[in-house]
Amino acid sequence: MSKERATRSLSILQLHEPVSDLEWATFVSLQLLDIYTTYKGLQYDCVKELNPILGESPSVGKMFLVKTAVLLPAIEHDRRHNTLNSKVFSETNFLMSIVVANNIDAVQQSKKYCKKR
């Protein structure tokens, strides 16, 4: 085998650290916190859900169902294609922490300026 072909073959193989139990726990916790903080925000008349799939004022059950319906197939796809790794989870968890922080900020602002439904 030529050196170039061997180098190309090795570049395709990428070793990724598997997802740890802590990363899984963080992922699940952040998903649940997103639902909870969204629910808390929706208790105010000035807050609306921006996800068009959910509608402006979804129930907790609908939020959970849609999250599950979207995330499970995506996770399974990544698992099958060996792209489910620690790096992906770290990035996803970071993004979700921003989403939750934004939800918490929206709830705090709503407490000051809006009426509870």
FITI-708634 format. One record per residue (C-alpha): residue in one letter; z, x, y. Coordinates in steps of 0.5 Angstrom, whole numbers, padded with zeros to 4 digits, always signed. Each point is the difference from the previous one (the first is absolute). Example, Ala and Ser with C-alpha at 12.3 -4.5 7.8 and 13.67 -1.06 7.14 Angstrom:
residues 2
a+0016+0025-0009 s-0002+0002+0007 
END
This chain:
residues 117
m+0000+0000+0000 s-0002+0003+0007 k+0006+0001+0005 e-0003-0005+0005 r+0000-0005-0005 a+0007+0002-0003 t+0003+0000+0008 r-0004-0007+0001 s+0004-0003-0007 l+0006+0003+0003 s+0000-0003+0006 i-0001-0007-0003 l+0007+0001-0003 q+0005-0002+0005 l+0007+0000-0003 h+0005-0005+0004 e+0007-0001+0000 p+0002-0006-0004 v+0003-0006+0004 s+0008+0001+0000 d+0005-0006-0002 l+0002+0001+0008 e-0007-0001+0002 w-0001-0006-0004 a+0007-0003+0002 t-0002+0002+0008 f-0006-0003-0001 v+0003-0007-0003 s+0005+0000+0005 l-0005+0001+0006 q-0004-0006-0003 l+0006-0004+0000 l+0003+0002+0007 d-0007-0002+0002 i+0000-0007-0002 y+0008-0001+0002 t-0002+0003+0007 t-0006-0004+0001 y+0004-0006-0003 k+0005+0001+0006 g-0005+0001+0005 l-0003-0007-0002 q+0006-0003+0002 y-0002+0000+0007 d-0005-0004+0004 c-0003+0006+0003 v-0002+0004-0007 k-0006-0001-0004 e-0002+0003-0006 l-0007+0004+0001 n-0002+0000-0007 p-0006-0005+0000 i+0001-0001-0008 l+0007-0002+0001 g+0000-0005+0006 e+0004+0000+0006 s+0006-0002-0003 p+0001+0002-0007 s+0005-0001-0005 v+0004+0005-0003 g-0003-0002-0007 k-0007+0000+0003 m+0001+0007+0003 f+0003+0003-0007 l-0006-0003-0004 v-0005+0003+0005 k+0003+0007+0000 t+0000+0000-0008 a-0007-0003-0001 v-0002+0006+0005 l+0004+0005-0002 l+0000+0000-0008 p-0007+0000-0001 a-0001+0006+0005 i+0006+0004-0003 e-0003-0001-0007 h-0007+0002+0003 d+0003+0006+0002 r+0004+0001-0006 r-0006+0000-0004 h-0004+0004+0004 n+0005+0006+0000 t+0001-0001+0008 l+0007-0003+0000 n+0004+0006+0002 s+0006+0002+0004 k-0004+0002+0006 v-0003-0007+0000 f+0007-0003+0000 s+0003+0004+0005 e-0006-0002+0005 t+0001-0007-0002 n+0007+0000+0001 f+0000+0003+0006 l-0005-0005+0003 m+0004-0006-0003 s+0006+0003+0004 i-0004-0001+0006 v-0001-0007-0002 v+0007-0002-0001 a+0002+0004+0006 n-0005-0004+0004 n+0003-0006-0003 i+0007+0001+0002 d-0002+0002+0007 a-0004-0007+0000 v+0006-0004-0002 q+0005+0004+0005 q-0005-0002+0006 s-0001-0007-0003 k+0008-0001+0000 k+0000+0002+0008 y-0006-0004+0002 c-0002-0006-0005 k+0003-0006-0003 k+0002-0001-0007 r-0004-0005-0004 
END
